[in-house]
Amino acid sequence: MKRHQTDIVIAGGGVAGLTAAATFGAAGFSVICVDPAPPVTDGQDPLADLRTTAFLQPARDLLDAAGLWSRLAPEATALQVMRIVDASGTDGAPRVTRDFDAADLGDAPFGWNLRNWVLRREMVARLAELASVDFRPGTGFKSMLAREKTAIVTLTDGTQVEARLVIAADGRNSAVRSAAGIDVTTTRYGQKALSFAVTHDAPHDNVSTEVHQSGGPFTLVPLPDYNGQPCSAVVWMETGAEALRLVNLPKPEFEAAATDRSAGLYGQLTLVAGPQVWPIISQVAERMDGPRVALMAEAAHVVPPIGAQGLNMSLSDLASLRDLAVAGPDDLGSRDMLATYNRRRHTEVRLRVAGVDALNRASMAASPMIHDLRVAGIKALYGAAPVRHSLMRLGLGAGAGAGAGR
């Protein structure tokens, strides 16, 4: 059997894996990217993912270097303000509202929101432009044998590939991680997230709004207008039983429940896509490296969808890997390179997962005492400008991780 040669095999054709393929291809490395499921790139496809992805400000440099930003920018909705609302009063009305404005930090918005199927469409188109990238949808990772200088990867179609580095971007149930014998610690919250899109009466004004009561946050993220009306993507986190009850409601009742849970901030919400239901967990790999293997994205860490941290942590992983590969291309996939990668990323990942875990538990709480503490905390943190600005920079990833494109 003929064995194919490449610098890097990437397992995973989701947003993280496709971004990694474009990043390393644009940096001059030969890449084979595989995923057992062809990516959905059409919003009318019944399998279209209704979720959106928010790229925070530092990600733009990485996307630009990969040749992706020029494709994504026309489809992106700017996130200028992050609004935090506590609506835990007895009548569900807002008790406190605070706006974190990106203008306090500079000229750029916090980030940009895009629909996942649009991301995949543009990323697949970019890979087609890169002669050094071989994207193989419909083919997956099967097994691997790590040697001193290369890894022999067997794909699900029987093909064997010899690569210097194998990147696991194949999700929370990563086959590459299992093949490398790397364990994970998983936390289950008994929560699910409902993902859907709505139109509403009031304009969103490029404000991402996070409404807290109990069960988890209700987050509205700006999208382009739909049929001439303001439109937002929604992630509604609730206890598992309540989420299943909600998703089975007739449409008018679901819309009424969503409008009520949003504290009526945008007026009547009208469902235009979804809802879909997703389980909420936290998960951290015991390490992010193995022989000839680097874990990134959800193969390495999973967090609840709070503060747009998930993919942006993944892009921090990617930036670190890229920087190490470019700085020492002859060292690609070596023990020293991967040990450095693990040292740079794993501690920060653990800290961020712990931080998001704490935020989620505070948002889930039904205790009036916890609600009062949350209100007091929002007021105190917002009231001191240096603290507010530091928190905003921390949320963007400033001062953590490697590279400008986190």
C-alpha positions as CSV (number, residue, x, y, z in Angstrom):
1,M,0.0,0.0,0.0
2,K,1.3,3.4,-1.0
3,R,1.9,5.6,2.1
4,H,1.1,9.4,1.6
5,Q,3.6,11.9,3.1
6,T,2.6,15.2,4.7
7,D,3.8,17.6,7.4
8,I,0.6,17.6,9.4
9,V,-2.6,15.5,9.7
10,I,-5.5,17.4,11.2
11,A,-8.4,15.3,12.5
12,G,-11.6,17.4,12.5
13,G,-13.4,19.5,9.9
14,G,-15.3,21.7,12.2
15,V,-14.6,25.4,12.6
16,A,-11.4,24.8,14.6
17,G,-10.0,22.1,12.3
18,L,-10.7,24.1,9.2
19,T,-9.1,27.2,10.7
20,A,-6.1,25.1,11.6
21,A,-5.8,23.7,8.1
22,A,-5.9,27.2,6.5
23,T,-3.4,28.5,9.1
24,F,-0.8,25.9,8.5
25,G,-1.4,25.7,4.8
26,A,-0.9,29.5,4.6
27,A,2.3,29.2,6.7
28,G,3.8,26.8,4.1
29,F,3.2,23.4,5.6
30,S,1.6,20.5,3.8
31,V,-1.6,19.5,5.5
32,I,-4.1,16.7,5.2
33,C,-7.4,17.5,7.0
34,V,-10.0,14.8,7.5
35,D,-13.5,14.6,8.9
36,P,-16.0,11.7,8.6
37,A,-18.9,14.1,8.1
38,P,-18.8,16.5,5.1
39,P,-19.2,20.1,6.4
40,V,-22.7,21.7,6.1
41,T,-22.1,24.9,4.1
42,D,-25.7,25.8,3.1
43,G,-28.2,27.4,5.5
44,Q,-31.1,25.6,3.9
45,D,-29.6,22.2,4.6
46,P,-31.7,20.4,7.2
47,L,-28.5,19.6,9.0
48,A,-27.4,23.2,9.1
49,D,-26.0,24.1,12.5
50,L,-28.1,26.9,14.0
51,R,-25.4,28.0,16.3
52,T,-23.1,31.0,15.7
53,T,-19.5,31.7,16.6
54,A,-18.2,34.9,18.0
55,F,-14.6,35.6,17.2
56,L,-13.1,37.9,19.8
57,Q,-10.9,40.8,18.7
58,P,-7.5,39.1,19.1
59,A,-8.5,36.3,16.6
60,R,-8.6,38.7,13.6
61,D,-4.8,38.7,13.1
62,L,-4.7,34.8,13.0
63,L,-7.6,34.7,10.6
64,D,-6.0,37.4,8.4
65,A,-2.7,35.5,8.3
66,A,-4.6,32.4,7.2
67,G,-6.3,34.2,4.4
68,L,-9.7,33.8,6.0
69,W,-10.6,37.3,7.4
70,S,-11.2,38.9,4.0
71,R,-13.7,36.2,3.3
72,L,-15.4,36.3,6.7
73,A,-15.5,40.1,7.3
74,P,-18.5,40.8,4.9
75,E,-20.5,38.2,6.7
76,A,-19.7,39.2,10.2
77,T,-21.8,41.3,12.6
78,A,-19.7,43.5,14.9
79,L,-20.0,43.1,18.7
80,Q,-19.5,46.6,20.1
81,V,-21.1,46.3,23.5
82,M,-21.4,43.3,25.9
83,R,-24.4,44.0,28.1
84,I,-24.9,42.1,31.4
85,V,-28.4,42.1,32.8
86,D,-29.6,40.5,36.1
87,A,-33.3,39.9,35.9
88,S,-33.6,37.7,39.0
89,G,-36.3,39.8,40.7
90,T,-39.7,38.3,41.5
91,D,-41.3,39.9,38.4
92,G,-38.4,39.0,36.0
93,A,-37.7,42.7,35.4
94,P,-34.0,43.8,35.2
95,R,-32.5,44.6,38.6
96,V,-29.2,45.8,37.2
97,T,-27.9,46.5,33.6
98,R,-24.3,47.3,32.8
99,D,-22.7,47.8,29.4
100,F,-19.1,46.9,28.7
101,D,-18.2,49.0,25.6
102,A,-15.2,48.1,23.5
103,A,-14.7,51.8,22.8
104,D,-13.2,52.0,26.3
105,L,-10.3,49.9,25.1
106,G,-9.8,51.2,21.5
107,D,-11.3,51.5,18.1
108,A,-12.1,47.9,17.3
109,P,-15.2,46.0,18.5
110,F,-15.0,43.2,21.1
111,G,-15.4,40.8,18.2
112,W,-17.6,39.6,15.3
113,N,-20.4,37.1,15.2
114,L,-20.9,34.7,12.3
115,R,-23.2,31.8,11.5
116,N,-21.4,28.4,11.7
117,W,-22.5,27.2,8.3
118,V,-21.2,30.5,6.7
119,L,-17.9,30.0,8.5
120,R,-17.6,26.5,7.1
121,R,-18.6,27.6,3.6
122,E,-15.9,30.3,3.5
123,M,-13.3,28.1,5.2
124,V,-13.8,25.3,2.7
125,A,-13.5,27.7,-0.2
126,R,-10.2,29.0,1.3
127,L,-8.8,25.5,1.6
128,A,-9.5,25.0,-2.1
129,E,-7.2,27.9,-2.9
130,L,-4.3,26.4,-0.9
131,A,-2.3,23.8,-3.0
132,S,-0.6,22.6,0.2
133,V,-3.9,21.6,1.8
134,D,-5.7,18.3,1.0
135,F,-9.2,18.4,2.7
136,R,-10.9,15.0,2.7
137,P,-14.5,15.3,3.9
138,G,-16.2,11.9,4.4
139,T,-12.9,10.3,5.6
140,G,-12.0,10.1,9.3
141,F,-9.1,9.2,11.6
142,K,-9.0,5.5,12.5
143,S,-5.7,4.8,14.2
144,M,-2.1,5.9,14.5
145,L,1.4,4.6,15.3
146,A,3.8,7.2,16.7
147,R,7.5,6.8,15.9
148,E,10.5,8.8,16.9
149,K,10.3,11.2,13.9
150,T,6.9,10.6,12.3
151,A,3.5,9.1,13.0
152,I,1.8,6.6,10.7
153,V,-1.9,7.5,10.6
154,T,-4.5,5.1,9.2
155,L,-7.7,6.7,7.9
156,T,-11.2,5.2,7.7
157,D,-10.9,4.6,4.0
158,G,-7.8,2.4,4.6
159,T,-5.3,5.1,3.4
160,Q,-2.1,5.5,5.4
161,V,-0.4,8.8,5.9
162,E,3.0,9.5,7.4
163,A,3.1,12.9,9.2
164,R,5.4,14.7,11.5
165,L,2.6,16.1,13.6
166,V,-1.0,15.0,14.2
167,I,-3.4,17.6,15.4
168,A,-6.5,16.5,17.3
169,A,-9.3,19.0,16.5
170,D,-11.9,16.2,16.4
171,G,-14.1,17.3,19.3
172,R,-14.9,16.3,22.9
173,N,-15.0,12.6,22.0
174,S,-11.7,12.8,20.2
175,A,-10.5,9.6,18.6
176,V,-7.0,11.0,18.3
177,R,-6.9,11.7,22.0
178,S,-8.1,8.2,22.8
179,A,-5.5,6.7,20.5
180,A,-2.8,8.8,22.3
181,G,-4.0,7.5,25.7
182,I,-4.8,10.9,27.1
183,D,-7.5,11.0,29.8
184,V,-10.0,13.8,30.5
185,T,-11.8,15.2,33.5
186,T,-15.5,15.9,32.8
187,T,-18.0,17.9,34.8
188,R,-21.7,17.5,34.0
189,Y,-24.1,20.3,35.1
190,G,-27.4,18.7,34.3
191,Q,-27.9,21.6,31.9
192,K,-28.7,21.9,28.2
193,A,-28.5,24.8,25.8
194,L,-31.3,25.7,23.4
195,S,-29.9,27.3,20.2
196,F,-32.2,29.3,17.9
197,A,-32.5,32.5,15.9
198,V,-35.2,35.2,16.4
199,T,-36.3,38.5,15.0
200,H,-37.4,41.2,17.4
201,D,-39.0,44.6,17.5
202,A,-36.0,46.6,18.9
203,P,-32.7,46.9,17.0
204,H,-29.8,45.2,18.7
205,D,-27.4,48.0,17.9
206,N,-24.5,45.5,17.8
207,V,-25.0,44.8,21.5
208,S,-24.5,41.2,22.8
209,T,-26.9,40.8,25.7
210,E,-26.5,38.2,28.5
211,V,-29.6,38.0,30.8
212,H,-29.2,36.2,34.1
213,Q,-32.0,34.7,36.3
214,S,-31.4,31.1,37.2
215,G,-30.7,27.9,35.2
216,G,-28.0,29.6,33.2
217,P,-27.7,32.7,31.0
218,F,-30.0,33.7,28.2
219,T,-27.7,35.3,25.5
220,L,-28.8,37.3,22.5
221,V,-26.0,37.8,19.9
222,P,-26.4,40.2,16.9
223,L,-27.0,38.8,13.4
224,P,-27.7,40.6,10.1
225,D,-31.3,41.6,9.6
226,Y,-33.7,38.9,8.5
227,N,-36.5,39.9,6.1
228,G,-35.9,43.5,7.0
229,Q,-36.2,42.9,10.8
230,P,-33.5,43.0,13.5
231,C,-32.3,39.4,14.1
232,S,-30.3,37.7,16.9
233,A,-28.9,34.3,17.6
234,V,-29.9,33.0,21.0
235,V,-28.3,30.5,23.4
236,W,-30.6,29.7,26.3
237,M,-29.1,27.6,29.0
238,E,-31.5,25.7,31.3
239,T,-31.7,22.6,33.5
240,G,-32.0,19.5,31.3
241,A,-35.6,18.8,32.2
242,E,-36.7,22.4,31.6
243,A,-34.8,22.6,28.3
244,L,-36.6,19.5,27.1
245,R,-40.0,20.9,28.1
246,L,-39.3,24.1,26.3
247,V,-38.1,22.6,23.1
248,N,-41.3,20.6,22.8
249,L,-43.6,23.6,23.3
250,P,-45.8,24.8,20.3
251,K,-44.1,27.7,18.6
252,P,-46.3,30.5,20.0
253,E,-45.8,29.2,23.5
254,F,-42.0,28.9,23.0
255,E,-41.8,32.4,21.7
256,A,-43.8,33.7,24.7
257,A,-41.5,31.8,27.1
258,A,-38.4,33.2,25.3
259,T,-39.7,36.7,25.3
260,D,-40.4,36.5,29.0
261,R,-36.9,35.0,29.7
262,S,-35.3,37.8,27.8
263,A,-36.9,40.3,30.2
264,G,-38.6,41.8,27.2
265,L,-35.5,43.8,26.4
266,Y,-35.9,43.5,22.6
267,G,-39.7,43.3,22.5
268,Q,-41.5,40.3,21.1
269,L,-39.2,37.5,20.0
270,T,-40.3,35.6,16.8
271,L,-38.6,32.3,16.1
272,V,-37.1,32.0,12.6
273,A,-34.8,29.0,13.1
274,G,-34.6,26.2,15.6
275,P,-34.5,25.5,18.4
276,Q,-31.9,22.8,18.7
277,V,-30.7,21.3,22.0
278,W,-27.1,20.7,23.1
279,P,-25.7,19.2,26.4
280,I,-23.5,21.5,28.6
281,I,-20.3,20.1,30.1
282,S,-16.9,21.2,31.1
283,Q,-14.0,19.0,30.1
284,V,-10.2,19.2,30.4
285,A,-7.6,16.8,29.0
286,E,-4.9,15.8,31.5
287,R,-2.4,17.2,29.0
288,M,-2.4,18.6,25.5
289,D,0.5,16.7,24.0
290,G,1.5,13.1,23.3
291,P,4.0,11.4,21.0
292,R,3.7,13.3,17.7
293,V,0.2,14.6,18.8
294,A,-1.1,18.0,19.8
295,L,-4.6,18.4,21.2
296,M,-6.5,21.6,20.5
297,A,-10.1,23.0,20.7
298,E,-12.7,20.6,22.2
299,A,-10.3,17.7,22.0
300,A,-8.4,19.5,24.8
301,H,-11.1,21.6,26.5
302,V,-14.8,22.1,26.6
303,V,-16.6,25.0,28.4
304,P,-20.2,26.2,28.7
305,P,-21.1,28.8,26.1
306,I,-20.4,31.9,28.3
307,G,-18.3,34.9,27.2
308,A,-17.4,33.5,23.8
309,Q,-14.5,31.7,25.4
310,G,-14.7,28.3,23.7
311,L,-13.5,28.9,20.2
312,N,-11.3,31.7,21.2
313,M,-9.4,29.4,23.6
314,S,-9.1,27.1,20.6
315,L,-7.6,29.8,18.5
316,S,-5.1,30.5,21.3
317,D,-4.1,26.8,21.0
318,L,-3.7,27.2,17.3
319,A,-1.7,30.4,17.5
320,S,0.7,28.8,20.0
321,L,1.2,25.7,17.7
322,R,1.6,27.9,14.6
323,D,4.2,30.1,16.4
324,L,6.2,27.1,17.5
325,A,6.0,25.5,14.1
326,V,7.1,28.6,12.2
327,A,9.9,29.3,14.7
328,G,11.4,25.8,14.2
329,P,10.0,24.0,11.2
330,D,12.6,21.3,11.4
331,D,11.4,20.6,14.9
332,L,7.8,20.1,13.9
333,G,6.1,17.5,16.1
334,S,9.2,16.8,18.2
335,R,9.0,16.0,21.9
336,D,10.5,19.4,22.8
337,M,8.1,21.3,20.6
338,L,5.1,19.6,22.0
339,A,6.3,19.8,25.6
340,T,6.6,23.6,25.1
341,Y,3.1,23.8,23.6
342,N,1.7,21.9,26.6
343,R,3.6,24.1,29.0
344,R,2.4,27.3,27.4
345,R,-1.3,26.3,27.0
346,H,-2.3,23.8,29.6
347,T,-2.2,25.9,32.7
348,E,-4.0,28.8,31.1
349,V,-6.7,26.4,29.8
350,R,-7.3,24.9,33.2
351,L,-7.6,28.4,34.7
352,R,-10.1,29.5,32.1
353,V,-12.2,26.4,32.3
354,A,-12.3,26.9,36.1
355,G,-13.3,30.5,35.6
356,V,-16.1,29.7,33.2
357,D,-17.2,26.9,35.5
358,A,-17.6,29.4,38.4
359,L,-19.5,31.8,36.2
360,N,-21.9,29.1,35.1
361,R,-22.6,27.9,38.6
362,A,-23.3,31.4,39.7
363,S,-25.7,31.9,36.8
364,M,-27.4,28.5,37.5
365,A,-28.1,29.3,41.1
366,A,-31.7,29.7,42.2
367,S,-30.9,31.1,45.7
368,P,-32.0,34.7,46.3
369,M,-28.8,35.2,48.3
370,I,-26.7,34.2,45.3
371,H,-28.8,36.5,43.1
372,D,-28.1,39.4,45.5
373,L,-24.4,38.7,45.5
374,R,-24.4,38.6,41.7
375,V,-26.1,42.0,41.5
376,A,-23.7,43.5,44.0
377,G,-20.7,41.9,42.1
378,I,-21.8,43.3,38.7
379,K,-22.2,46.8,40.2
380,A,-18.9,46.7,42.0
381,L,-16.9,45.3,39.1
382,Y,-18.4,47.8,36.6
383,G,-18.1,50.8,39.0
384,A,-14.3,50.8,39.1
385,A,-13.0,51.7,35.6
386,P,-9.5,50.1,36.0
387,V,-11.1,46.8,37.2
388,R,-13.7,47.0,34.4
389,H,-11.1,47.5,31.8
390,S,-8.9,44.7,33.2
391,L,-11.8,42.3,33.1
392,M,-12.6,43.3,29.5
393,R,-9.0,42.6,28.5
394,L,-9.0,39.3,30.3
395,G,-12.2,38.3,28.5
396,L,-10.4,39.0,25.2
397,G,-7.5,36.9,26.2
398,A,-5.0,39.7,26.7
399,G,-1.9,38.8,28.5
400,A,-2.5,35.1,28.2
401,G,-1.4,32.6,25.6
402,A,0.9,32.9,22.7
403,G,0.8,35.0,19.5
404,A,-1.3,37.9,18.4
405,G,-4.0,35.8,16.9
406,R,-5.6,34.3,19.9
